[in-house]
Amino acid sequence: FNIEYQSKLVEYVKKYENIKILVASEASKNNLINELPFMLKHNDVIVCPSGVISSRKIEGKVSDLRNEKCLVYYKNRPKEQLEQVLKFLELKNIEFEIFEYGKYKNKKLKKAAKTFKFGIYLSRIESQGFAVQEIMSMNLPLIIWDDMDIASKAISQYYNKPQITGTSITYWSDKCGIKVYDFSELEKEFGLFISNLENYKPQNFILENLTYEYIRNYLVDEFIKIKK
C-alpha cells in the first residue's frame, strides 16, 4: 500500500482489536512500526509470509550431481554491479547463466537451481522474495549481495519518507550461504564460500520456515490468538 491506503487500514486496526495488519517479513513490520508515522503497536502487525513449497514435495528435489556452473539472479540493480560479478566469474573461469527478472521461465530457473553448483543473488528491495526462496528450496548455496543503501533508497522514494530501511533478502540464515554488502566483501569471502559449499543446506531452512504446511499452521495459531 501507499501511504494513503495504508493510513485507511491503520484506522481500522486502531478501531477494532481483532483486525491486524499482515506483512510478509520482519523488515516490513519494522517499516510500519518504527519508520512510518502510523503510531502502531507491536501487536497491531503480524508477520506471516506465504509458503513457497510443500514439505512433501521438497524431498527428492535435490541432486548431488551438480555441474560447475553459477546461477546469477539479477533484478533491478545497477548494471555496473552485474558487470562486476560477471567479470569476476570470468576471471575465475567459472561458467555462469544469468536469470534476469522478467526475462526467464520459472521452470528453467528451478532446473538451474537444482543442478548448478552455487548462485549469486542481486535483487532490489523485496517484501518477501519468492524467487530466491524457490532457489533456496532446491538446496543451492547462495552469495547474497544485499546492497541496503539501494534498497533503502527505493522504499524511501516509494513512501516519500527519508531513512526507511530495506533489504533484498528478508529470510536468511548462515546455513544458506553468505551475505555481503558490497563487491569488495564478495571478492574477499568468495574463496571461503566455495570451500564450504557442501556445508550449506538452504533447503533445511525452507523446511523449517517457509513450507505451505508450516505457514498454514502458523497462521491458524495467529487467528486463535486474535479470537481469544
C-alpha positions in Angstrom: 0.0 0.0 0.0 1.0 3.6 -0.5 0.7 6.0 2.4 -2.9 6.9 1.6 -4.3 3.4 1.6 -2.1 2.3 4.4 -3.5 5.0 6.6 -7.0 3.8 5.9 -6.1 0.3 7.0 -4.4 1.7 10.1 -7.7 3.4 11.1 -9.5 0.0 11.2 -6.6 -1.6 13.1 -6.8 1.1 15.8 -10.6 1.0 15.9 -11.0 -2.8 16.1 -8.7 -5.0 18.3 -9.4 -8.1 16.1 -8.1 -6.5 12.9 -4.4 -6.8 12.3 -2.1 -5.8 9.5 -0.4 -8.9 7.9 3.1 -8.4 6.5 5.5 -10.8 4.8 8.6 -10.1 6.9 10.1 -8.6 10.0 11.7 -5.9 7.8 8.2 -4.8 6.7 7.0 -4.8 10.2 9.9 -2.6 11.3 9.0 -0.2 8.5 5.4 0.1 9.7 6.0 0.3 13.4 9.3 2.2 13.7 9.8 4.2 10.5 6.4 5.3 9.2 4.2 7.8 11.0 1.4 5.4 12.0 2.0 5.1 15.7 1.2 1.3 15.5 1.8 -1.0 18.4 3.8 -4.2 18.2 0.7 -6.5 18.3 -1.1 -4.5 15.6 1.1 -6.1 13.0 1.6 -9.9 12.3 4.5 -11.3 10.3 3.3 -14.1 8.2 5.0 -14.8 4.8 3.5 -17.0 2.1 4.7 -20.6 1.9 6.8 -21.4 -1.2 6.7 -25.2 -1.4 5.1 -28.2 0.2 7.2 -30.1 2.7 6.1 -33.3 0.8 7.4 -32.0 -2.5 10.6 -30.5 -1.3 12.1 -34.0 -0.6 13.7 -35.5 -3.6 14.1 -32.2 -5.5 17.8 -32.0 -4.7 20.5 -33.7 -6.8 24.0 -34.4 -5.6 25.1 -34.5 -9.3 25.6 -30.8 -9.8 27.6 -29.1 -12.6 30.2 -26.4 -12.0 28.0 -23.5 -13.2 26.9 -20.4 -11.2 23.4 -19.2 -11.3 23.3 -15.4 -11.4 19.9 -13.9 -10.4 19.5 -10.2 -11.3 16.6 -7.9 -10.6 16.6 -4.1 -11.0 20.1 -3.4 -9.7 22.6 -1.1 -11.3 24.1 -2.7 -14.4 27.6 -2.0 -13.2 27.1 -4.3 -10.2 26.0 -7.1 -12.5 29.1 -6.4 -14.7 31.4 -6.6 -11.7 30.0 -10.0 -10.8 30.2 -11.4 -14.3 33.8 -10.1 -14.8 34.8 -11.7 -11.5 33.3 -15.0 -12.5 35.1 -14.8 -15.9 38.4 -14.2 -14.2 37.8 -17.2 -12.0 37.0 -19.3 -15.2 33.5 -20.1 -13.7 30.7 -20.7 -16.2 27.5 -18.9 -15.4 24.0 -18.3 -16.6 22.1 -15.0 -15.9 18.4 -15.1 -14.9 17.1 -11.6 -15.2 13.8 -10.7 -13.7 11.0 -10.7 -16.3 13.2 -12.5 -18.9 13.2 -16.1 -17.9 10.8 -19.0 -17.4 10.3 -20.2 -13.9 10.8 -23.8 -14.8 14.2 -23.0 -16.2 15.2 -21.1 -13.1 14.2 -24.1 -10.9 16.0 -26.5 -13.1 19.2 -24.4 -12.9 18.8 -24.1 -9.1 18.6 -27.8 -8.9 21.6 -28.6 -11.0 24.1 -25.7 -10.7 26.9 -25.6 -8.1 26.1 -22.2 -6.5 24.4 -18.9 -7.1 24.9 -15.2 -6.7 21.8 -13.1 -6.0 21.4 -9.4 -6.8 18.0 -8.0 -6.3 16.1 -4.8 -5.4 14.1 -4.4 -2.2 11.7 -7.3 -1.5 8.7 -7.7 0.7 9.3 -11.5 0.8 11.3 -12.6 -2.3 9.6 -15.7 -3.8 12.3 -16.3 -6.5 15.2 -16.5 -4.1 13.2 -18.7 -1.7 12.3 -21.1 -4.5 16.1 -21.2 -5.4 16.9 -22.0 -1.7 14.3 -24.8 -1.7 16.4 -26.5 -4.4 19.3 -26.5 -1.9 21.5 -24.2 -4.0 24.1 -22.4 -1.8 24.0 -18.6 -2.4 26.0 -15.5 -2.1 23.6 -12.7 -1.4 24.8 -9.2 -2.3 22.4 -7.2 -0.2 23.0 -3.5 -1.1 21.0 -2.0 1.7 21.6 1.6 0.5 19.9 0.9 -2.8 17.1 -0.9 -1.0 16.6 1.9 1.5 16.6 4.5 -1.3 13.9 2.6 -3.2 11.5 2.2 -0.3 12.1 5.7 0.9 11.2 7.1 -2.6 8.1 5.0 -2.7 6.8 6.3 0.6 8.4 9.8 0.1 9.9 9.4 3.6 13.6 9.6 4.4 15.6 7.0 6.3 13.4 3.9 5.7 15.4 0.7 5.7 15.2 -2.0 3.2 16.7 -5.4 2.2 16.7 -7.7 -0.8 16.7 -10.8 1.4 14.0 -11.0 4.0 14.5 -14.6 5.2 18.0 -15.8 5.7 20.4 -18.0 7.7 24.1 -18.7 7.6 23.1 -22.3 6.7 22.0 -20.9 3.3 25.4 -19.4 2.2 26.9 -16.0 2.8 25.6 -12.4 2.7 27.8 -9.5 1.7 27.1 -5.8 1.4 29.5 -4.6 -1.3 31.6 -6.1 -4.1 34.9 -6.0 -2.2 33.4 -8.1 0.5 32.1 -10.6 -2.1 35.7 -10.9 -3.5 37.1 -11.4 0.0 34.6 -14.0 1.1 34.3 -15.9 -2.2 37.1 -18.4 -1.5 35.8 -19.4 1.9 32.3 -19.7 0.5 33.4 -22.1 -2.3 35.4 -24.2 0.2 32.3 -24.7 2.3 29.7 -25.4 -0.4 28.9 -28.9 1.0 28.1 -27.5 4.4 25.3 -25.1 3.3 21.8 -26.5 3.5 19.3 -23.8 2.4 16.7 -26.5 1.8 16.6 -27.2 5.6 15.9 -23.5 6.2 12.9 -23.6 3.9 11.6 -26.7 5.5 11.8 -25.1 8.9 10.3 -21.7 8.0 8.6 -21.4 4.6 6.7 -24.6 3.6 2.9 -24.4 3.0 2.3 -26.6 5.9 4.4 -24.6 8.4 2.8 -21.3 7.3 -0.7 -22.7 7.4 -0.3 -23.8 11.0 1.4 -20.6 12.0 -1.5 -18.5 10.5 -4.1 -20.6 12.2 -2.3 -20.1 15.5 -2.3 -16.4 15.0 -6.1 -16.4 14.3 -6.7 -18.3 17.5 -4.7 -15.7 19.5 -6.8 -12.9 18.0 -10.0 -14.7 18.7 -9.0 -15.1 22.4 
